[in-house]
Amino acid sequence: MQKKPLHINGYDEHVTSISSFASKKFFKDKKILITGGAGSIGSGIVKKLLEFDVKKIIVLDIGEYNIFKLKNSISKLKNFSKVDFVLTNIENFELLYSDFRNFKPDVVFNVAALKHVAFLENNSKQGFLTNVLGTLNVLNVSKINNVKYFIHISSDKAADPKNVLGYTKLISEFVVRSFEDKKMTIGTVRFGNVFNSYGSVAETFKDKIFSLDKIKLSHPLVERFFMSLEEATNLIINSLNLLSEKKNNIFFRCDNLEISANLEMRGETPEKIFEKLRELKDNF
């Protein structure tokens, strides 16, 4: 994987770039299905895949508003006619099976998940249903419909789980890594905070700054690390390139890469914090 250095107002960032030749060759004439395809990460994958000569992109999501936003944002892009949008819940096996049987994808990116720590602490059963049983459903329908490559998106919260999110994502990793299918090549990608993704802490910072409210830090010396949406998307695409060259069930972690930006906020005024956030967003 190549790295392209960027310099953002004193910050050193490395955006992991895609091997265009390998990706174009791999994705040519393939049908790719993305669960959670209208979320921030899923949308990033969709937009990246539109650059390649794919046969079909299937965006599968439970959120009709997110599907509406994604559809509008890519409607004028090249290859838009190759994108299909499907409103489906991965917890519903019969509906999911019907969708997979209809499209017969070659590649599946399992991005669909519940990801917000505080919400899942109060809704642990739903977290288990979506993050664990939903993942198992996607695996099973992929196997039944002869999917060739399966990439599961996990979280750094699974590394040393302290909450429902971490535990459900860790269990989902166990489910994926123990799943047996000699015909389907399986991989897991784990990464952390994606800057300005849906529900990102950046939204909380922005709202507090606009309302002239204080930003609470967990420690006076706290530092927060982010990666850009482009970096996260490229990591996922690259992992599939690597997976196509390796044996079954490969595990990837973002800590093998240089995380994009260290946002240090100790001793800064709200105005200065917002300026840093805005500069990072504009450059990402």
C-alpha positions, 0 to 999 in steps of 0.5 A: 500500500502506497502512502501520499503525505499531506501537510495540514496546518502543522499536522502530518497526515498519510492517506493510504492510496489504492493500487488502481491497476490491481483494483480495476483488474479485480472489480472488472465485471463484478457485482458488489453488494454493500450492507449499510451501503448508504451510511458514511463508510458504505457511501464512501465505498460506493463512490470509490467503486463507481471509478471502476468498471464494475457490473453492478453495485447493490446498496443495501440499507435500512435507512430510507433517508440515507439511501435518498441522500446517497442517491442524490449525491451520486446521480450525476456520476459516471456509472450511476446506472449500475447502482441499485438501491434496496431497503432491507434489514439484515436481521430479516433472514428471509428478506435478505436471502431474497435480495441476495438470490435476486442479485447474486453478488460476487463480493460483499462488504458487510458494513451494516452495524450499530456503532454508537457507544451510548445508545448501545449501552441502553439497547444491548439486545438490539445491538446483539441482533444487528451486530452479531445475528445480522452479521451471521445472516449476511454470512449465511446468505452469502454462502448459499448464493456462492459469494466469492469474497466477503469483507466484514467491517469491525471496530477498534472498540473490539480490541479491548472491549469495555462496552456493548459496542466493543463486545458485539463487534468482537463477537461478530469477528469471532463469528466471521473468523470461525465461519467455514466456507471453502468457496468464499474468501473471508476477511475482517477490517478493523479501524477506529474514528473516522472524521466527520462520519455520520454520528462522529464526535466531530458533530458533537464538537461542532454543535457545542462550539456553535452553542458556545458550550464547553467541550468536556475532555476526559483528561487534561492531556487527552488526544483524539485520533482520527482517520479520514473517510477516504483513508478508511475507504481505501483501507477497505478496498486495499484489504480486498486486493490483499485478500484476493491474493491470500488464503481464507479468513485474513484479518486487517487492522488499521494500526498497521497504517499511520492514522491520519490526524492527531487533534490536540485540544488541550488549552485551546479556545472553542474558536481555535478548536472549531478552526482546527476541525474546519481545516481538517474537514476541508482538507479531507 
